[in-house]
Amino acid sequence: MLRAAVYWHDARGQAWLREVLLPAGSTLGDAVRASGLEPRLAEAGAGFAAGGLRLAVFGRLREAGEALRDGDRVDITRGLLVDPKQARRLRARRSRA
């Protein structure tokens, strides 16, 4: 058996961390499904099945079909809403005005 954690942080600032226990050979996608977080993802308009979300393990992007390892923390991530460089430029312009 593999023990893992699944983490999701929504746009409203709520965060969920769910521990899951899965059989050996499970994937990252299996961990997300076992976490019970899919309804929350759908509420946020970012359904996992729709492909609008990406998965990361310890900060490194991974595919849903990759093998899960014991102790992994699977982070569910969304794409960036604003390019970080552009956001810095906008903040700099506002502070000069």
C-alpha positions as CSV (number, residue, x, y, z in Angstrom):
1,M,0.0,0.0,0.0
2,L,1.0,3.6,-0.7
3,R,0.3,6.6,1.5
4,A,0.1,10.0,-0.1
5,A,-1.4,13.4,0.4
6,V,-3.5,15.5,-2.1
7,Y,-3.5,19.3,-1.8
8,W,-5.9,21.8,-3.4
9,H,-6.1,25.5,-2.8
10,D,-9.0,27.3,-4.4
11,A,-9.2,30.9,-5.6
12,R,-11.2,32.0,-2.5
13,G,-8.3,31.0,-0.2
14,Q,-9.7,27.7,1.1
15,A,-7.2,24.8,1.2
16,W,-7.7,21.1,1.5
17,L,-5.2,18.4,2.3
18,R,-6.4,14.9,2.1
19,E,-4.4,11.8,3.1
20,V,-5.1,8.7,0.9
21,L,-4.1,5.1,1.1
22,L,-3.8,3.3,-2.3
23,P,-2.6,0.0,-3.6
24,A,0.9,-0.3,-5.1
25,G,0.9,0.7,-8.8
26,S,-1.6,3.6,-8.4
27,T,-1.2,6.8,-10.4
28,L,-1.3,10.5,-9.4
29,G,-4.8,10.6,-11.0
30,D,-5.9,7.7,-8.8
31,A,-4.8,9.7,-5.8
32,V,-6.8,12.7,-6.8
33,R,-9.9,10.6,-7.4
34,A,-9.5,8.8,-4.0
35,S,-9.1,12.1,-2.2
36,G,-12.7,13.0,-2.8
37,L,-11.8,16.5,-4.0
38,E,-13.1,16.2,-7.6
39,P,-16.5,17.8,-6.6
40,R,-14.7,20.8,-5.2
41,L,-12.6,21.1,-8.4
42,A,-15.8,21.0,-10.5
43,E,-17.4,23.7,-8.2
44,A,-14.3,25.9,-8.9
45,G,-14.9,25.4,-12.6
46,A,-11.6,23.6,-12.9
47,G,-12.5,20.0,-13.4
48,F,-9.7,17.5,-13.2
49,A,-11.2,15.4,-16.0
50,A,-11.6,18.4,-18.3
51,G,-7.8,18.9,-18.4
52,G,-7.9,22.4,-16.9
53,L,-5.7,21.4,-14.0
54,R,-2.2,20.1,-13.7
55,L,-0.6,18.0,-11.1
56,A,2.7,18.5,-9.3
57,V,4.7,16.4,-6.9
58,F,6.9,18.4,-4.5
59,G,6.7,21.3,-6.9
60,R,7.5,19.5,-10.1
61,L,4.9,19.1,-12.8
62,R,3.8,15.6,-13.5
63,E,1.2,13.8,-15.6
64,A,-1.9,12.2,-14.1
65,G,-0.9,8.8,-15.4
66,E,2.5,8.7,-13.7
67,A,3.1,6.2,-10.9
68,L,2.5,7.4,-7.3
69,R,5.3,6.8,-4.8
70,D,4.9,6.3,-1.1
71,G,4.9,9.6,0.7
72,D,4.2,11.8,-2.4
73,R,2.3,15.0,-1.9
74,V,0.2,15.6,-5.0
75,D,-0.5,19.3,-5.6
76,I,-3.4,20.2,-7.9
77,T,-2.5,23.4,-9.7
78,R,-4.3,25.8,-12.1
79,G,-2.7,27.8,-14.8
80,L,-1.5,31.3,-14.1
81,L,-4.1,34.0,-14.6
82,V,-1.5,36.8,-15.2
83,D,2.0,36.5,-16.4
84,P,4.3,37.3,-13.4
85,K,6.4,39.7,-15.4
86,Q,3.4,41.6,-16.6
87,A,2.0,41.8,-13.1
88,R,5.3,43.3,-11.8
89,R,5.2,45.9,-14.6
90,L,1.6,46.9,-13.7
91,R,2.5,47.2,-10.0
92,A,5.5,49.4,-10.9
93,R,3.4,51.7,-13.0
94,R,0.8,52.1,-10.3
95,S,3.4,52.9,-7.7
96,R,5.0,55.6,-9.9
97,A,1.6,57.3,-10.5
